[in-house]
Amino acid sequence: MWKTILRRIILMIPQIFLLSIIVFVLAALMPGDALTGLQDPNVDPSQIAAMREQLGLDKPWPERYIDWMTGIFHGDWGRSWHHRQPTLKIIGQRVWPTLQLSLLTVIISYGIALPLGLFSGRYQNSGFDKAVNLYTFVTYAIPSFVLGLFMIWLFGYILDWFPTTGTVSPGIEPGTLDFALSRLHHIILPAITMALLSTTSTIQYLRTGVIDAKTEDYVRTAKAKGVPESVVYRKHIFRNSILPIAAFLGFTITGLLGGSVFTETVFNYPGMGKLFVESIALRDFSVMIAITLIYGFTTLLGSLLSDIIMVFVDPRIRIK
């Protein structure tokens, strides 16, 4: 299996390379550049032109791409024109908040989806099952920014349970218990918002798996032997119904990194998603391209992670 994993990782290299070309070309075709909109009537246009030439923004995109790739091979991903810092340093400051948000979202999401999917399939066509189906339809249809605004309005302003912006309250000393609790308090609301939207497919897959498994021969045999129904569902039905969910677990985890773009923007949460939106608005191309490549790499990594998880869940499966 380890040879297969290594081969899959090596195959990611040309895929990332092709993605970098596509993203760089699309960025080059965008109107304007990092200096667009900075023209001051009191500043000589020749100075702006000189700055554009110094940054290499006047070169055709193939030359700029070669210069950019050369810098990457030397560990230089460029500098953020807006933040005046190296690109990797800016991204490194935003990665940890996004990872925290994604991790808590996964915990909440599966904490909601697994029991709902299991009991919905177990008590098919009951009132509970119909309520769960209505919930999945609503969460599937509602846009993330609409739900985010509603959560801010209800829990942030009406009930005043959670803060609506940032990651920590001002004036708290880093490294203290109060700092950690404040960060957790700030992250709960956006995490719940993302979790509610990400439970739909998990609930439906698990519900369908439970309904199908109830008619299998091994379930009827277990019931005929007098095995308690709770044990049948816990040890037999649930274990086999969880396979489709395990197949998408890797995509779910890595997909939350990209899916946090709208949530972080709505909640003004300083993570990678919000940085990505800012880089597009400010034409900060070095940051935008780097984040896009990170998202692309995590998507490929999610595919490999899902295959590995499937092997551990069902030893009969072999990744190729």
C-alpha positions as CSV (number, residue, x, y, z in Angstrom):
1,M,0.0,0.0,0.0
2,W,2.9,2.4,0.8
3,K,4.2,2.0,-2.8
4,T,0.8,2.9,-4.1
5,I,0.5,6.0,-1.8
6,L,4.0,7.1,-3.0
7,R,3.0,6.7,-6.6
8,R,-0.2,8.7,-6.1
9,I,1.8,11.5,-4.4
10,I,4.2,11.6,-7.3
11,L,1.3,11.8,-9.8
12,M,0.1,14.9,-8.0
13,I,3.2,16.8,-9.2
14,P,2.1,17.2,-12.9
15,Q,-1.4,17.8,-11.8
16,I,-0.4,20.7,-9.5
17,F,1.9,22.0,-12.3
18,L,-1.0,22.0,-14.8
19,L,-3.2,23.8,-12.2
20,S,-0.5,26.4,-11.6
21,I,-0.5,27.2,-15.4
22,I,-4.2,27.5,-15.6
23,V,-4.5,29.7,-12.5
24,F,-1.6,31.9,-13.5
25,V,-3.1,32.5,-17.0
26,L,-6.5,33.3,-15.5
27,A,-4.9,35.7,-13.1
28,A,-3.0,37.3,-15.9
29,L,-6.2,37.8,-17.9
30,M,-7.9,39.6,-15.0
31,P,-8.3,43.3,-15.7
32,G,-5.8,45.5,-13.8
33,D,-3.0,44.5,-11.5
34,A,-1.7,45.3,-8.0
35,L,-1.1,48.9,-8.8
36,T,-4.5,49.5,-10.4
37,G,-6.5,52.1,-8.5
38,L,-3.4,53.6,-6.8
39,Q,-3.0,56.4,-9.3
40,D,-3.0,59.6,-7.4
41,P,-3.5,62.8,-9.4
42,N,-0.5,64.2,-7.5
43,V,1.7,61.3,-8.5
44,D,3.5,61.3,-11.8
45,P,2.2,58.4,-14.0
46,S,5.8,57.7,-15.0
47,Q,6.5,56.7,-11.4
48,I,3.6,54.2,-11.5
49,A,4.9,52.9,-14.8
50,A,8.4,52.5,-13.3
51,M,7.0,50.6,-10.3
52,R,5.0,48.3,-12.6
53,E,8.2,47.7,-14.6
54,Q,10.1,47.0,-11.4
55,L,7.6,44.4,-10.3
56,G,7.6,42.8,-13.7
57,L,3.9,43.5,-14.3
58,D,4.6,44.8,-17.8
59,K,6.0,41.5,-19.0
60,P,3.9,39.0,-20.9
61,W,2.5,36.2,-18.8
62,P,4.8,33.4,-20.0
63,E,7.9,35.4,-18.8
64,R,6.1,36.2,-15.5
65,Y,5.2,32.5,-15.1
66,I,8.8,31.4,-15.6
67,D,10.1,34.0,-13.2
68,W,7.4,32.9,-10.7
69,M,8.2,29.2,-11.0
70,T,11.9,29.9,-10.7
71,G,11.3,31.7,-7.5
72,I,9.2,28.8,-6.2
73,F,12.0,26.3,-6.8
74,H,14.2,28.6,-4.7
75,G,11.6,28.8,-1.9
76,D,10.3,32.2,-2.9
77,W,6.6,32.4,-3.5
78,G,6.6,36.1,-4.1
79,R,5.5,38.9,-1.9
80,S,2.1,40.3,-1.1
81,W,1.8,43.8,-2.5
82,H,-1.0,44.6,-0.1
83,H,0.5,43.2,3.1
84,R,4.2,44.0,2.2
85,Q,5.3,40.6,3.4
86,P,6.3,37.3,1.9
87,T,3.3,35.3,0.6
88,L,4.1,32.2,2.6
89,K,4.3,34.2,5.8
90,I,0.9,35.8,5.2
91,I,-0.6,32.4,4.4
92,G,1.1,30.8,7.4
93,Q,-0.6,33.3,9.7
94,R,-4.0,32.4,8.3
95,V,-3.7,28.6,8.1
96,W,-4.0,27.8,11.8
97,P,-7.3,29.6,12.3
98,T,-8.8,27.9,9.2
99,L,-7.6,24.5,10.4
100,Q,-9.2,25.1,13.8
101,L,-12.4,26.1,12.2
102,S,-12.4,23.1,9.9
103,L,-11.6,20.6,12.7
104,L,-14.4,21.9,15.0
105,T,-16.8,21.9,12.0
106,V,-16.0,18.2,11.3
107,I,-16.6,17.3,14.9
108,I,-19.9,19.1,15.0
109,S,-21.0,17.9,11.6
110,Y,-20.5,14.2,12.3
111,G,-21.9,14.7,15.8
112,I,-25.1,15.9,14.2
113,A,-25.2,13.8,11.0
114,L,-24.4,10.3,12.4
115,P,-27.3,10.0,14.9
116,L,-29.7,11.7,12.6
117,G,-28.9,9.5,9.7
118,L,-28.9,6.3,11.8
119,F,-32.2,6.9,13.5
120,S,-33.8,8.4,10.4
121,G,-33.1,5.1,8.5
122,R,-34.0,3.0,11.4
123,Y,-37.4,4.6,11.9
124,Q,-38.2,5.1,8.2
125,N,-41.3,7.1,7.3
126,S,-41.8,8.1,10.9
127,G,-42.4,11.7,12.0
128,F,-38.7,11.9,13.0
129,D,-37.6,10.7,9.5
130,K,-39.8,13.3,7.8
131,A,-38.4,16.0,10.0
132,V,-34.9,14.9,9.2
133,N,-35.7,14.9,5.5
134,L,-37.1,18.4,5.7
135,Y,-33.9,19.5,7.5
136,T,-31.7,18.1,4.8
137,F,-33.7,19.7,2.0
138,V,-33.5,23.1,3.7
139,T,-29.8,22.9,4.5
140,Y,-29.1,21.7,0.9
141,A,-31.0,24.6,-0.6
142,I,-29.9,27.5,1.6
143,P,-26.7,29.4,0.5
144,S,-24.0,29.5,3.1
145,F,-23.8,33.3,3.2
146,V,-27.6,33.5,3.8
147,L,-27.4,31.0,6.7
148,G,-24.3,32.9,8.1
149,L,-26.2,36.2,8.1
150,F,-29.2,34.6,9.8
151,M,-26.9,33.0,12.5
152,I,-25.2,36.3,13.1
153,W,-28.6,38.1,13.4
154,L,-30.1,35.4,15.7
155,F,-27.3,34.3,17.9
156,G,-25.1,37.4,17.7
157,Y,-27.5,40.3,18.0
158,I,-30.9,39.0,19.1
159,L,-29.8,36.4,21.7
160,D,-26.2,37.8,22.1
161,W,-24.8,34.4,22.8
162,F,-21.7,34.5,20.5
163,P,-19.4,37.2,19.1
164,T,-19.8,37.7,15.3
165,T,-16.4,38.8,14.2
166,G,-12.7,38.0,14.8
167,T,-11.1,35.1,16.6
168,V,-10.5,36.5,20.1
169,S,-11.7,39.4,22.2
170,P,-9.3,42.4,22.5
171,G,-7.2,42.9,25.5
172,I,-6.7,39.2,26.4
173,E,-3.1,38.0,26.9
174,P,-2.1,35.2,24.5
175,G,-1.2,31.8,26.0
176,T,-3.7,32.1,28.9
177,L,-6.8,30.0,29.6
178,D,-9.0,33.0,29.0
179,F,-7.4,33.5,25.6
180,A,-8.2,29.8,24.6
181,L,-11.7,30.1,25.9
182,S,-12.2,33.4,24.0
183,R,-11.0,31.8,20.8
184,L,-13.3,28.8,21.2
185,H,-16.2,31.2,21.9
186,H,-15.5,33.1,18.7
187,I,-15.1,29.9,16.6
188,I,-18.3,28.1,17.7
189,L,-20.8,30.1,15.6
190,P,-19.1,29.9,12.2
191,A,-18.3,26.2,12.9
192,I,-21.9,25.5,13.6
193,T,-22.9,27.4,10.4
194,M,-20.5,25.3,8.3
195,A,-21.5,22.1,10.1
196,L,-25.2,22.5,9.4
197,L,-24.5,22.9,5.7
198,S,-22.2,20.0,5.5
199,T,-24.4,17.4,7.2
200,T,-26.8,16.9,4.3
201,S,-24.9,14.4,2.2
202,T,-23.7,12.4,5.3
203,I,-27.3,12.1,6.7
204,Q,-28.7,11.0,3.3
205,Y,-25.9,8.5,2.6
206,L,-26.2,7.0,6.1
207,R,-30.0,6.9,6.0
208,T,-30.0,5.1,2.6
209,G,-27.4,2.7,3.8
210,V,-29.3,1.8,6.9
211,I,-32.5,1.3,4.9
212,D,-30.8,-1.0,2.4
213,A,-28.9,-2.9,5.2
214,K,-32.1,-3.7,7.0
215,T,-33.2,-6.1,4.3
216,E,-29.9,-8.0,4.0
217,D,-29.6,-11.7,4.9
218,Y,-27.1,-11.2,7.7
219,V,-29.4,-8.8,9.5
220,R,-32.3,-11.2,9.3
221,T,-30.0,-14.0,10.5
222,A,-28.8,-11.9,13.5
223,K,-32.4,-11.1,14.4
224,A,-33.4,-14.8,14.1
225,K,-30.7,-15.7,16.5
226,G,-32.2,-13.4,19.1
227,V,-29.6,-10.7,18.9
228,P,-31.0,-7.5,20.4
229,E,-32.1,-4.9,17.9
230,S,-29.9,-2.2,19.3
231,V,-26.9,-4.5,18.9
232,V,-27.9,-5.4,15.3
233,Y,-28.0,-1.7,14.4
234,R,-24.8,-0.8,16.2
235,K,-22.6,-3.7,15.2
236,H,-24.0,-4.8,11.9
237,I,-26.1,-2.2,10.1
238,F,-24.2,0.9,11.2
239,R,-20.8,-0.6,10.4
240,N,-21.8,-1.5,6.8
241,S,-23.7,1.7,6.2
242,I,-20.8,3.8,7.2
243,L,-18.7,2.8,4.1
244,P,-20.1,5.5,1.7
245,I,-19.4,8.1,4.4
246,A,-15.9,6.9,4.9
247,A,-15.3,7.1,1.2
248,F,-16.0,10.8,1.3
249,L,-14.4,11.6,4.6
250,G,-11.2,12.8,3.0
251,F,-13.0,15.1,0.6
252,T,-15.2,16.4,3.5
253,I,-12.2,17.4,5.6
254,T,-10.2,19.0,2.8
255,G,-13.4,20.5,1.2
256,L,-14.0,22.5,4.4
257,L,-10.8,24.4,3.7
258,G,-12.2,25.7,0.5
259,G,-15.8,25.8,1.7
260,S,-14.8,28.2,4.5
261,V,-14.4,31.1,2.0
262,F,-17.9,32.4,2.3
263,T,-18.3,31.6,6.0
264,E,-15.0,33.4,6.9
265,T,-16.0,36.4,4.8
266,V,-19.5,36.7,6.4
267,F,-18.1,36.3,9.9
268,N,-15.0,38.4,9.2
269,Y,-13.0,35.5,10.4
270,P,-9.2,36.0,9.6
271,G,-8.5,32.6,7.9
272,M,-7.4,31.5,4.5
273,G,-10.8,31.9,3.0
274,K,-11.1,35.5,3.9
275,L,-7.5,36.1,2.7
276,F,-8.4,34.5,-0.6
277,V,-11.3,36.9,-1.2
278,E,-9.2,39.9,-0.2
279,S,-6.4,38.9,-2.6
280,I,-8.9,38.7,-5.5
281,A,-10.4,42.1,-4.6
282,L,-7.0,43.7,-4.2
283,R,-5.5,41.9,-7.2
284,D,-2.8,40.5,-4.9
285,F,-2.0,37.8,-7.4
286,S,0.9,36.1,-5.6
287,V,-1.3,35.3,-2.6
288,M,-4.3,34.4,-4.7
289,I,-2.4,31.9,-6.8
290,A,-0.6,30.4,-3.8
291,I,-3.9,29.8,-2.0
292,T,-5.5,28.3,-5.1
293,L,-2.6,25.8,-5.4
294,I,-3.0,24.9,-1.8
295,Y,-6.7,24.3,-2.3
296,G,-5.9,22.2,-5.3
297,F,-3.3,20.2,-3.5
298,T,-5.6,19.5,-0.5
299,T,-8.3,18.3,-3.0
300,L,-5.9,15.8,-4.4
301,L,-4.8,14.9,-0.9
302,G,-8.4,14.4,0.1
303,S,-8.9,11.8,-2.7
304,L,-5.9,9.9,-1.5
305,L,-7.0,10.2,2.2
306,S,-10.5,8.8,1.3
307,D,-8.9,5.8,-0.3
308,I,-6.7,5.1,2.7
309,I,-9.6,5.5,5.1
310,M,-11.6,3.0,3.0
311,V,-8.8,0.4,3.3
312,F,-8.9,0.7,7.1
313,V,-12.7,0.6,7.3
314,D,-13.0,-2.4,4.8
315,P,-9.8,-4.5,4.5
316,R,-11.2,-6.1,1.4
317,I,-10.6,-2.9,-0.5
318,R,-7.3,-2.2,-2.1
319,I,-6.2,1.2,-3.5
320,K,-4.6,1.3,-6.9
